[in-house]
Amino acid sequence: DWDTVLQHIPSIVEWRNETRLCATEVAVLDELFGPRLESYRGSPKPLLNYGRSHSDPTNQFLVTHPHLREFDSIENFIKVDEMLREPWACMGLERLTCQIVGVDRLNKEEEAVVARVMAPGYLGELTEEETSAVEKFHRCRAQHHGVYDRLASLTRLKHLNLGYENRHPRGYMDADRYTGEDGVEYSEYPGPIFDTLEMSLESGLGRLAALKDMEMIGFECINHRIGKAELDWMAKSWPKLRLMYGLDKERLRHIEHDKNRAALKKYFKRLRPDVTAMPDSSVN
């Protein structure tokens, strides 16, 4: 009963829950445990994608819990600008599972503008639209660098999982269909979560070289640009890596085979046969 639980509160340093962390729960945890909590685990298996809530207490939770070794709740998220506003207290964090969102990513049109006006030898005067795109590019780079530097400061980090398969088949039973080049009919699923990390060397991924104990990396359904160069870097920089989520075949009904994804998985398997590339565990 609750009285028995309260008697043992001083010795409890771990908390498990079946839902995402919310502000009400944070208040209860703070009252019960104060800052001594070492492990928080939320729901490991989201059932449906209900969309992102307006706010999330995860960042503040990491700011105020210095003894935290594990935060595992993939439905929770941290907004980049909030993340970079104040330091985290949990410098001994070993496992971090949550989404990092709010990255000011460029769309295709903005990328084309930036590539053109930032090319060597470009001498034209920038229009208002071009200036806006360039400013957004630099803002996006600064956000990436700030996030990578924050993660790199967690030198004990072993598990870093930033995404999950949020496109549950039950939510797309009536999805539009299209015919692929092979003549087969496929369901139209949305793409990756747009405002997430690029995870490319160009964006500053190399700043995570300090994470020598990295054993698991997950980037399922985030808007990454991981290619062969990034896989080469991971293979060399993370010698203890054993598990990767994000390159295995997507397990969704009637989804077209991603040849590029399959080729990258095969390439990394040659580089590091000791690393297992797993499907995201959130979809049955």
C-alpha positions as CSV (number, residue, x, y, z in Angstrom):
1,D,0.0,0.0,0.0
2,W,1.0,3.7,-0.2
3,D,2.1,3.9,3.4
4,T,4.5,1.0,2.8
5,V,5.9,2.8,-0.3
6,L,6.4,6.0,1.7
7,Q,8.4,4.1,4.4
8,H,10.9,3.0,1.7
9,I,11.1,6.3,-0.2
10,P,14.5,7.3,1.3
11,S,16.1,4.2,-0.4
12,I,14.3,4.5,-3.7
13,V,16.4,6.1,-6.5
14,E,14.6,4.6,-9.6
15,W,11.1,5.4,-11.0
16,R,9.1,3.6,-13.7
17,N,6.0,4.8,-15.4
18,E,3.8,3.6,-18.3
19,T,3.3,7.1,-19.8
20,R,5.4,10.0,-20.9
21,L,6.8,12.3,-18.2
22,C,4.5,15.2,-17.4
23,A,4.7,18.4,-15.3
24,T,2.4,16.9,-12.6
25,E,4.6,13.8,-12.3
26,V,7.7,16.0,-12.0
27,A,6.2,17.9,-9.1
28,V,5.3,14.6,-7.4
29,L,8.8,13.2,-8.0
30,D,10.4,16.3,-6.7
31,E,8.3,16.2,-3.5
32,L,9.1,12.5,-2.9
33,F,12.7,12.3,-3.9
34,G,14.1,15.7,-4.3
35,P,17.3,15.7,-6.5
36,R,18.5,12.2,-5.6
37,L,16.6,10.3,-8.3
38,E,19.1,8.2,-10.4
39,S,16.8,6.6,-13.0
40,Y,13.6,7.5,-14.8
41,R,11.9,5.2,-17.3
42,G,8.7,6.1,-19.1
43,S,6.6,4.1,-21.5
44,P,9.0,2.0,-23.7
45,K,6.4,1.3,-26.4
46,P,4.2,4.2,-27.7
47,L,1.0,2.8,-29.2
48,L,0.0,5.6,-31.5
49,N,1.4,9.0,-32.6
50,Y,-1.0,11.5,-31.0
51,G,1.2,14.5,-32.0
52,R,3.6,16.6,-30.0
53,S,2.3,18.4,-26.9
54,H,2.9,22.2,-26.6
55,S,5.4,21.8,-23.8
56,D,7.5,19.1,-22.1
57,P,9.2,19.1,-18.7
58,T,12.2,16.8,-19.7
59,N,14.8,19.6,-20.1
60,Q,14.0,21.1,-16.7
61,F,14.1,17.6,-15.3
62,L,17.7,17.1,-16.5
63,V,18.6,20.6,-15.2
64,T,17.5,19.8,-11.7
65,H,18.5,16.2,-11.1
66,P,22.3,16.0,-10.6
67,H,22.4,12.3,-9.8
68,L,20.4,11.1,-12.8
69,R,22.2,8.3,-14.6
70,E,19.3,7.2,-16.9
71,F,16.4,9.0,-18.6
72,D,14.5,6.6,-20.8
73,S,11.2,8.0,-22.2
74,I,11.2,8.2,-26.0
75,E,7.8,10.0,-26.1
76,N,9.2,12.9,-24.2
77,F,11.1,15.6,-26.0
78,I,13.5,18.5,-25.5
79,K,13.3,21.7,-27.5
80,V,16.7,22.8,-28.7
81,D,16.4,26.5,-27.6
82,E,15.4,25.4,-24.1
83,M,18.2,22.9,-24.0
84,L,20.8,25.5,-24.8
85,R,19.4,28.1,-22.3
86,E,20.9,26.5,-19.2
87,P,23.3,23.7,-18.3
88,W,22.1,20.2,-17.3
89,A,23.0,19.0,-13.8
90,C,23.1,15.3,-14.7
91,M,26.7,15.2,-15.9
92,G,27.0,11.5,-15.0
93,L,24.2,10.5,-17.4
94,E,24.8,7.1,-19.0
95,R,21.5,6.5,-20.9
96,L,19.5,9.2,-22.7
97,T,16.4,8.2,-24.6
98,C,14.2,11.1,-25.7
99,Q,13.5,13.3,-28.8
100,I,15.5,16.5,-29.4
101,V,13.3,18.8,-31.5
102,G,12.9,22.4,-32.5
103,V,15.9,22.4,-34.8
104,D,15.5,25.2,-37.4
105,R,16.0,23.0,-40.4
106,L,16.0,24.5,-43.9
107,N,13.5,23.3,-46.5
108,K,14.6,22.3,-50.0
109,E,14.1,25.8,-51.5
110,E,16.1,27.4,-48.7
111,E,18.9,24.9,-49.1
112,A,19.1,25.7,-52.8
113,V,19.3,29.4,-52.1
114,V,22.1,28.9,-49.5
115,A,24.0,26.6,-51.8
116,R,23.9,29.2,-54.5
117,V,24.7,32.4,-52.6
118,M,27.4,30.8,-50.4
119,A,29.2,29.2,-53.3
120,P,32.8,30.5,-53.8
121,G,32.9,33.5,-56.1
122,Y,29.3,34.6,-55.7
123,L,29.2,38.4,-55.8
124,G,25.6,39.3,-56.1
125,E,23.8,41.4,-53.5
126,L,21.6,39.3,-51.3
127,T,17.8,39.8,-51.5
128,E,15.7,39.8,-48.4
129,E,14.7,36.2,-49.1
130,E,18.4,35.1,-49.6
131,T,19.4,36.9,-46.4
132,S,16.7,35.2,-44.4
133,A,17.8,31.8,-45.7
134,V,21.5,32.4,-44.9
135,E,20.6,33.6,-41.4
136,K,18.5,30.5,-40.9
137,F,21.4,28.3,-42.1
138,H,23.7,29.8,-39.5
139,R,21.1,29.6,-36.8
140,C,20.6,25.9,-37.6
141,R,24.3,25.3,-37.5
142,A,24.6,27.0,-34.1
143,Q,21.8,24.9,-32.8
144,H,23.5,21.7,-34.0
145,H,26.8,22.7,-32.5
146,G,25.2,23.5,-29.2
147,V,23.4,20.2,-29.0
148,Y,26.5,18.2,-30.0
149,D,28.6,20.0,-27.4
150,R,26.0,19.4,-24.7
151,L,25.9,15.7,-25.5
152,A,29.7,15.5,-25.8
153,S,30.0,16.9,-22.3
154,L,28.2,13.7,-21.0
155,T,31.4,11.7,-21.2
156,R,29.9,8.7,-19.4
157,L,27.1,8.4,-22.0
158,K,26.7,4.8,-23.3
159,H,23.2,4.8,-24.8
160,L,21.8,7.6,-27.0
161,N,18.4,7.1,-28.6
162,L,16.9,10.1,-30.2
163,G,14.0,8.7,-32.3
164,Y,11.4,6.0,-32.7
165,E,9.0,4.7,-35.4
166,N,6.1,6.9,-34.6
167,R,4.1,6.0,-37.7
168,H,2.0,3.2,-36.2
169,P,0.2,1.2,-38.9
170,R,-3.1,1.6,-37.2
171,G,-2.9,5.3,-37.8
172,Y,-2.5,4.9,-41.5
173,M,-5.1,2.2,-42.4
174,D,-6.7,4.6,-44.9
175,A,-3.5,6.2,-46.2
176,D,-3.3,7.2,-49.8
177,R,-1.7,4.7,-52.1
178,Y,0.7,5.0,-55.0
179,T,2.4,2.7,-57.5
180,G,6.1,2.3,-57.2
181,E,8.6,1.8,-60.1
182,D,8.3,-1.9,-59.6
183,G,4.6,-1.7,-60.3
184,V,3.6,-2.6,-56.7
185,E,1.1,-0.5,-54.8
186,Y,2.4,1.1,-51.6
187,S,0.9,3.2,-48.8
188,E,1.9,6.8,-48.5
189,Y,3.6,7.4,-45.1
190,P,4.8,10.8,-43.9
191,G,8.6,11.3,-43.9
192,P,10.9,11.7,-40.8
193,I,10.2,14.2,-38.1
194,F,11.4,17.4,-39.8
195,D,12.8,19.6,-37.0
196,T,15.3,17.0,-35.7
197,L,19.1,16.7,-35.8
198,E,20.9,16.3,-39.1
199,M,23.5,13.9,-37.6
200,S,26.0,14.7,-40.4
201,L,29.7,15.5,-40.2
202,E,29.0,18.8,-41.9
203,S,26.6,19.8,-39.1
204,G,29.2,19.0,-36.4
205,L,28.7,15.3,-35.6
206,G,32.4,15.0,-35.0
207,R,32.0,16.9,-31.8
208,L,30.6,13.6,-30.3
209,A,34.1,12.0,-30.5
210,A,34.4,12.5,-26.8
211,L,31.8,9.8,-26.2
212,K,34.2,6.9,-26.2
213,D,31.9,4.6,-24.2
214,M,29.1,4.8,-26.7
215,E,27.4,1.3,-27.0
216,M,24.1,2.2,-28.6
217,I,23.0,4.9,-31.0
218,G,19.4,5.3,-32.2
219,F,18.1,7.7,-34.9
220,E,14.9,6.1,-36.1
221,C,12.5,8.5,-37.9
222,I,14.6,11.6,-37.3
223,N,15.5,13.9,-40.2
224,H,19.1,12.7,-40.4
225,R,21.6,12.9,-43.2
226,I,23.7,9.9,-42.2
227,G,25.7,8.6,-45.1
228,K,28.8,6.5,-45.7
229,A,31.1,9.3,-44.3
230,E,29.1,9.4,-41.1
231,L,29.1,5.6,-40.8
232,D,32.9,5.6,-41.3
233,W,33.2,8.1,-38.5
234,M,31.0,6.2,-36.1
235,A,32.8,2.9,-36.8
236,K,36.2,4.5,-35.9
237,S,35.1,6.9,-33.2
238,W,32.9,4.6,-31.1
239,P,34.9,1.4,-30.7
240,K,32.4,0.1,-28.0
241,L,29.4,0.5,-30.2
242,R,27.3,-2.7,-30.3
243,L,23.7,-1.6,-31.3
244,M,22.2,0.7,-33.8
245,Y,18.6,1.7,-34.5
246,G,17.8,3.5,-37.7
247,L,19.2,1.5,-40.6
248,D,17.2,-1.7,-40.5
249,K,14.2,-2.3,-42.8
250,E,11.1,-0.3,-41.9
251,R,8.5,-2.6,-40.5
252,L,5.4,-0.9,-41.8
253,R,2.6,-2.4,-43.9
254,H,2.8,-1.7,-47.6
255,I,5.8,0.6,-47.3
256,E,8.2,0.8,-50.3
257,H,11.6,-0.7,-49.8
258,D,14.3,2.0,-49.1
259,K,17.2,1.0,-51.2
260,N,19.5,3.7,-49.8
261,R,18.8,2.6,-46.2
262,A,19.4,-1.0,-47.1
263,A,22.7,-0.1,-48.8
264,L,23.9,1.9,-45.8
265,K,23.1,-1.0,-43.4
266,K,25.1,-3.4,-45.6
267,Y,28.0,-0.9,-45.8
268,F,28.1,-0.5,-42.0
269,K,27.9,-4.3,-41.5
270,R,31.1,-4.6,-43.5
271,L,32.7,-1.9,-41.4
272,R,31.6,-3.2,-38.1
273,P,30.2,-6.7,-38.2
274,D,30.2,-6.7,-34.4
275,V,27.4,-4.0,-34.4
276,T,23.8,-5.2,-34.6
277,A,21.4,-3.0,-36.7
278,M,18.0,-3.4,-35.2
279,P,14.5,-2.3,-36.2
280,D,12.8,0.2,-33.9
281,S,11.0,-1.7,-31.1
282,S,7.9,0.5,-31.0
283,V,6.1,-1.1,-33.9
284,N,4.7,-4.6,-33.8
